[in-house]
Amino acid sequence: MEGWGWMSDPRHNLLQRIGDRSAVVGVVGLGYVGLPFAVEKAKVGFRVLGVEQNPRRAEKVNRGENYIRDVKDEELRELVSKGLIRAETDFSRVPEMDVIVICVPTPLTKNLTPDLQYVEHVTKEIALRLRPGQLISLESTTYPGTTEEVMLPILESSGLKVERDFFLVHSPERVDPGNKRYSTKNTCKVVGGVGPVSLEVGVAFYSQTVERVIPVSSAKVAELVKVFENTFRAVNIALVNELAMLCDRMGLNVWEVLEAAFTKPFGIMPFWPGPGVGGHCIPVDPHYLEWKAKELNFNTHFIALAGEINRRMPEFVRDKAIRILNRLGIPVSQARVLILGVAYKRDLDDYRESPAIALIKLLKAEGARVSYHDPYIPRFNWDGLEMESQPLTEELLKNQDLVIITTDHSSIDYDWVVANSKHVFDTRNATKNVRSPRERITLL
Ligand SMILES: NC(=O)c1ccc[n+]([C@@H]2O[C@H](COP(=O)([O-])OP(=O)(O)OC[C@H]3O[C@@H](n4cnc5c(N)ncnc54)[C@H](O)[C@@H]3O)[C@@H](O)[C@H]2O)c1
């Protein structure tokens, strides 16, 4: 059988296959992280085998149809037609893979504790089919210890030994969806192995497609790097959100304050307030660290506080919307409100944990008649609420008592929105360049 060589020296064999790009790369979970990753690897000549539990997604991939905005349609189509990318819905082809990269969700339970069911499930499936000479890399964001304490025992239950027979690393994904300047290729990649051989193989693999790889001393360090990065964002966003609430009390414009503050060329960096945080990272990942810290009888106060402030933002926006409506003489229970943007971030089609949806629920609970428009999200079904986007017309705008800008999508003409609305509550400063009528705009 071809490949008995890996039995004698799995490390050498794998390094060779990575170096000449004959290694088969498995990608488990073809979502926002996994599909762009698969495309990057296939573009440099690796054959990619995806495992995607959602059959609709797997079928789409195999037809060369793209469903992730960061992926170019024609690139995926071409790579699929050349046979470089193929998706399966089960794990039967794991033995063919030399490198297996895991990009499955790592959500929270209702009580804000880590939900590792996806990581555990796919690790068990891989362990059942593990063979010598494979590198497994966890890219999903998680708490320090997951790779070594949760995944490793499952993988070694196969009878194979890490560092000798197979290799295991954590290399957190840092992709910023929608970012035109930084892609996976020019964003430094941190890699931590459960041992030095794993690290060597992991660095060799990632160096094929990433300009700069940053090796760290353990998988735990790599895990902490990623959750710290997202905690840094969550805390700083909470800081400016708190400032926005204070400015509201002081009658000051928070955007003016921040824009002036960020002109300082050192010691400060820009973060902007908004209706809250969303997506699969910022509202979620810091709580992975908070939970792990509790195991050590340690309270991560900043994480708890930032989470509390950011989660309260939709309520602040609701309360301010009610005040605006009062000023206009309209009780919220009779108001028509249009939410402009349900994506958690501009120019994206991702509404997971979106603060706009939390706001819709809060306004509906007050009796308001709420509709929404989002150019990227024709409909959503989230947390028990299902809605359809309304076409953005003059008539729609004119029929609203209040338009709340919750996402600053760049394709929307904000001059036109303000000109045709009775009043606009702008939580993103999207109307910054709108000249008149400014009296129809209230900023966060
Ligand atoms: N989205 C981001 O911007 C981003 C950035 C950095 C890191 N991350 C992290 O990357 C991980 C993945 O996030 P995402 O946004 O790509 O999630 P996603 O939901 O877009 O994609 C995950 C994919 O995994 C599939 N999946 C779930 N269980 C599976 C199983 N048992 N077998 C095969 N496939 C399975 C899902 O169907 C889905 O297509 C998370 O840990 C997240 O925190 C995300």
The ligand as an SDF file (V2000), in Angstrom:
LIG
                    3D

 44 48  0  0  0  0  0  0  0  0999 V2000
  -17.0290   34.4250   11.2880 N   0  0  0  0  0  0  0  0  0  0  0  0
  -15.9350   35.0360   11.6680 C   0  0  0  0  0  0  0  0  0  0  0  0
  -15.7350   36.2100   11.3560 O   0  0  0  0  0  0  0  0  0  0  0  0
  -14.8830   34.3330   12.4780 C   0  0  0  0  0  0  0  0  0  0  0  0
  -13.6170   34.9250   12.6030 C   0  0  0  0  0  0  0  0  0  0  0  0
  -12.6300   34.2900   13.3330 C   0  0  0  0  0  0  0  0  0  0  0  0
  -12.9290   33.0950   13.9790 C   0  0  0  0  0  0  0  0  0  0  0  0
  -14.1690   32.5380   13.8730 N   0  0  0  0  0  0  0  0  0  0  0  0
  -14.4150   31.2660   14.5520 C   0  0  0  0  0  0  0  0  0  0  0  0
  -14.4240   30.2300   13.5830 O   0  0  0  0  0  0  0  0  0  0  0  0
  -15.3710   29.2140   13.9460 C   0  0  0  0  0  0  0  0  0  0  0  0
  -16.3570   29.0130   12.8190 C   0  0  0  0  0  0  0  0  0  0  0  0
  -17.1020   30.2040   12.6420 O   0  0  0  0  0  0  0  0  0  0  0  0
  -17.9150   30.5160   11.3110 P   0  0  0  0  0  0  0  0  0  0  0  0
  -18.3130   31.9350   11.3990 O   0  0  0  0  0  0  0  0  0  0  0  0
  -17.1960   30.0230   10.1130 O   0  0  0  0  0  0  0  0  0  0  0  0
  -19.1920   29.5870   11.5550 O   0  0  0  0  0  0  0  0  0  0  0  0
  -20.2640   29.1460   10.4450 P   0  0  0  0  0  0  0  0  0  0  0  0
  -21.4980   28.8020   11.2010 O   0  0  0  0  0  0  0  0  0  0  0  0
  -20.3210   30.1610    9.3560 O   0  0  0  0  0  0  0  0  0  0  0  0
  -19.6310   27.8390    9.8200 O   0  0  0  0  0  0  0  0  0  0  0  0
  -19.5310   26.6410   10.5040 C   0  0  0  0  0  0  0  0  0  0  0  0
  -19.8990   25.5350    9.5340 C   0  0  0  0  0  0  0  0  0  0  0  0
  -19.6760   24.2870   10.2030 O   0  0  0  0  0  0  0  0  0  0  0  0
  -20.7120   23.4040    9.8160 C   0  0  0  0  0  0  0  0  0  0  0  0
  -20.7840   22.3300   10.7990 N   0  0  0  0  0  0  0  0  0  0  0  0
  -21.3420   22.3310   12.0300 C   0  0  0  0  0  0  0  0  0  0  0  0
  -21.2150   21.1340   12.6030 N   0  0  0  0  0  0  0  0  0  0  0  0
  -20.5770   20.3400   11.7250 C   0  0  0  0  0  0  0  0  0  0  0  0
  -20.1890   18.9850   11.7460 C   0  0  0  0  0  0  0  0  0  0  0  0
  -20.4490   18.2100   12.7910 N   0  0  0  0  0  0  0  0  0  0  0  0
  -19.5650   18.4910   10.6800 N   0  0  0  0  0  0  0  0  0  0  0  0
  -19.3150   19.2690    9.5920 C   0  0  0  0  0  0  0  0  0  0  0  0
  -19.6680   20.5660    9.5080 N   0  0  0  0  0  0  0  0  0  0  0  0
  -20.2960   21.0920   10.5670 C   0  0  0  0  0  0  0  0  0  0  0  0
  -21.9350   24.2870    9.7610 C   0  0  0  0  0  0  0  0  0  0  0  0
  -22.9640   23.7000    8.9940 O   0  0  0  0  0  0  0  0  0  0  0  0
  -21.3690   25.5470    9.1260 C   0  0  0  0  0  0  0  0  0  0  0  0
  -21.4540   25.5320    7.7120 O   0  0  0  0  0  0  0  0  0  0  0  0
  -15.9720   29.6870   15.2490 C   0  0  0  0  0  0  0  0  0  0  0  0
  -15.2620   29.1290   16.3210 O   0  0  0  0  0  0  0  0  0  0  0  0
  -15.7600   31.1710   15.2310 C   0  0  0  0  0  0  0  0  0  0  0  0
  -15.6930   31.7260   16.5340 O   0  0  0  0  0  0  0  0  0  0  0  0
  -15.1450   33.1300   13.1240 C   0  0  0  0  0  0  0  0  0  0  0  0
  1  2  1  0
  2  3  2  0
  2  4  1  0
  4  5  1  0
  4 44  2  0
  5  6  2  0
  6  7  1  0
  7  8  2  0
  8  9  1  0
  8 44  1  0
  9 10  1  0
  9 42  1  0
 10 11  1  0
 11 12  1  0
 11 40  1  0
 12 13  1  0
 13 14  1  0
 14 15  2  0
 14 16  1  0
 14 17  1  0
 17 18  1  0
 18 19  2  0
 18 20  1  0
 18 21  1  0
 21 22  1  0
 22 23  1  0
 23 24  1  0
 23 38  1  0
 24 25  1  0
 25 26  1  0
 25 36  1  0
 26 27  1  0
 26 35  1  0
 27 28  2  0
 28 29  1  0
 29 30  1  0
 29 35  2  0
 30 31  1  0
 30 32  2  0
 32 33  1  0
 33 34  2  0
 34 35  1  0
 36 37  1  0
 36 38  1  0
 38 39  1  0
 40 41  1  0
 40 42  1  0
 42 43  1  0
M  CHG  2   8   1  16  -1
M  END
$$$$
